[in-house]
Amino acid sequence: MLHDAERDVQDVGSHNLTNVYIELDSAERARVESYVLAFHPYQDTSDSEMRMGIFAGRYEDIFERRDGEWKIAKRVVIGDWSRAEFPGAHWSRGSWQEGGFPRGGRGENDLSHTLFPVQKISE
């Protein structure tokens, strides 16, 4: 589900998990630290230019196994550093504009929904 502020954004951001450390406390509970790098295009309201916001931090999670599935029971997001902009044009070879890649989208507009379709749960 998209928040109202995200609906008007045309470009797609990404969260990338890197180092992950897991300690199992029991067969039903684990503590997990995951490093995250997040990149989010945004439009600056002062001059209408597109910018790239960058966030580096960690997810501190408590996982619990419920009905045989591991789920995040609690998450704390730690911000280590961020940048409000990362100037530059798109990289032509790695872009959807010129590189021949499909363009990513938000929600059901993304190509991943054809590989992983959302299954409706009937009540």
N, C-alpha and C positions, 0 to 999 in steps of 0.2 A: 504494500500500500504506500502510495506517495503522499508526502506532506504537501500542503498548499504551496509552500515556498519552492518546492521542487518541480511543480507542474509546468512552470514557465521556462525552465532550463532546457535548452535544446541539446547541449552536449552532455556526454555521459562521463561521470567520474568513476574511479575505481579504488577499492581497498585491497591492498596486497598484504597477506600474512607472510612473514618471513620466519624467523626463529621461533620455535614452539617448544616449551618445556612443560612436561606433564609429570605430576606425582599422583599415583593412585593411593588414595587413603583407604579404600575398601573396594569390594566388587561393585559397589553402587555409587561411589563418590570419588571425584578427582579434582585436584587444583591444577590450573593451567595458566601459563603466561605466554602470550603470543605477541610478538612485535608486529606493528602495523604501519604501513605507509599508505596514505590516502592522497589521491590527486583529484581535485575537483575544479573544472572550469566554472567560472562565474562571470557575470557581467557587472562591471563597476558602475554604480549609479551616478558617479560624478562625471564620467566622460563616455559612457556606453561602450567602452572597450572590453573585450574579452580578456580575462586574466586566468592564471592557474594558481589556485590555492593548494598548498602542500601541508600535510599533517604527518608527523612521525610520533608514534607513541606505542603504548602497550595495552592489551586487553588482559585484565586480571579476572579470570573466570573460575567459578565453582560449577563443575558439571555433576549431574546426577543421572543415574540410569533409572528410567521410569518405563514400566511395561516393556522392558527389553531394549529401549532406545536411549542413547545418551543425549541429554538436553542441557542447555545452559540454564542453571538455576539462579545465578547471580553474576553480574558483570560490572566491573569498575573500569572506566577508560582513563588511562593516564596519558597526559599530553607531555611529550618530551621536548618537542620544538615544532614550529610551524613557520610558513612563509605566506604572506598575503598575495604575492604574485611571483610568477616565474615567466618573464617576458620571452617572446619569440614566436615565430610563425610555426605552423604545423610542419612536421618532417614529412616531406612528400612521399618518400619511399615507404614510410610506415603509417600512412594515413588512409582513411576511407575515401578522401577526396581524390587522391591520385595513385595510391598504392594498390588499388584493386581489392581491398578488404571490404567485407560487408560493414555497414555502419551499425554501431551499437545503439540501442534504444533503452528507454526506461520502461519498466514493467512488462506488460505483454507485447510491447512493440519490439522487444529484443529477440534476436534470432535464437537464443537459448531456449525459448519457449517451445520451439518445434522439437528440440532434442529432449527437453524435460517439461512436457506439458503439465499444467496445473490440473490436478484431479479434484473435482468438486466432491466434497464429502456430504452425502445425504444424511439428513437427520431423521 
